Amino acid sequence: MVNCEREKPHGGIIATDTSFVNDKLAIIMGLFFKSKPHYLDETMPDEDIDSDGNTLEKGCTLILCCKSSWSQWVRCIKNTISSDVLNVCIHYGKHRDVSFENLSQRDIVITTVGIARLGFGQKNKNPLFNIKWDRIILDDSNCTHYDYKLQTSRAICQLKGVCHWAFIGSNNIDDIDVKYTFSLIKFINYERFYNFEIWKKWLENNPTVLMKDMFSYIVYSEKMC
């Protein structure tokens, strides 16, 4: 998986049979300690500036999960990761830390897709959208149902990062609707199909190709991790 971060699109889709958060966290920790995404950042300095001309903070790893698995993630992180080893921020609730500087200094920031969606409305003032993350991890069972035109998809695709990973169920890969697959393509910054019309046209010309075969070089099983 470390090699996958070194090559474009710097990440991919992890198809897994497990719903256990501790298994997913183990994969993330393996990446965290073995890969250094900031060395892969090919953007020019002026590209790390937001629409108001403000320079983006540099951040480490952002984990986005769904509300239904939120408590599992928090419990697993608290039981697995020592504060002496990694500085973790639980970015949730009415009194969550909204300091750009504080969040950028954490090793791991975990929040929900819902929080990101809420912040998207005022993204110029929201810390999640004003940090250039080394790595963004998406773990949401609903991510295979994101319409690329709707705010949830637009929000997660506007988050800025070097490496992008998305967990999905291994049984779902061939059952995803075209417009939902495109949301994942945009999220992981897969440049070949970053335009929806190009993506749609390619599918029309290749109607019999299975998704898992089409994306064999960006979809990985948990056994490879």
Secondary structure, DSSP 8 states (H G I E B T S, - for coil): -HHHHHSTTTEEEEEES---HHHHHHHHHHHHHH--GGGG----GGGSB-TTS-B-EEEEEEEEE-GGGHHHHHHHHHHH--TTT--EEE--STT----HHHHHT-SEEEEEHHHHHHHHTTGGG-GGGSEEEEEEEEE-TTGGG--TTSHHHHHHHHS-EEEEEEEEETTTTTS--HHHHHHHHHHTT-GGG-SHHHHHHHHHH-TT--HHHHTTTTEEEGGG-
